[in-house]
Amino acid sequence: MGSSHDDADLRAAQSNLLLDAAAVMRRRYVRGNDGGTSPNAAEALANVLEGVARAEPALHQIDRDEAIALAHRLVDDDHPELSRMWPA
């Protein structure tokens, strides 16, 4: 079983990934580089990713694992629209 230091490192890495994904979301989608996602929806999702990264209490109902999976897809550009969190 991992130590609390390892757990803290993992949590920090996940938070950094979520913040990176929010930045990617803004660069790719808020600026209109994707025809299927509105800039407002993209900005809203970027804000949610940042909130999950910072463990904001208002977002406790968001599935952190799903947010991390979406973050991986955004950063890897691997069909992020397949995520349940993707704006409709």
C-alpha positions, 0 to 999 in steps of 0.5 A: 500500500502506498504512503501518504506522501505517494498519495499526496504526490498522486493527488498533486499530479492529478490536479496539475493534469486537470489544470493543464486540461482546463488550459487546453480547453480554453486554447482549443475550444473557447477560441472557436477552434472546434465547430461543435462546442460553443465558447461558453460551454468550453469556458464552463467546462474549463472552470469545472476542471479547475474547480475539481483540481482545487477541490472546490466544495461546490463541485463535490458531486463531480466524479473526479475520476471522470474529470481526470479521464476527460483531462487525459483525453483533452491533453492527448486529443483522444476524442474528449467529446466521448466523456460524460462531462463533455458539453452537449 
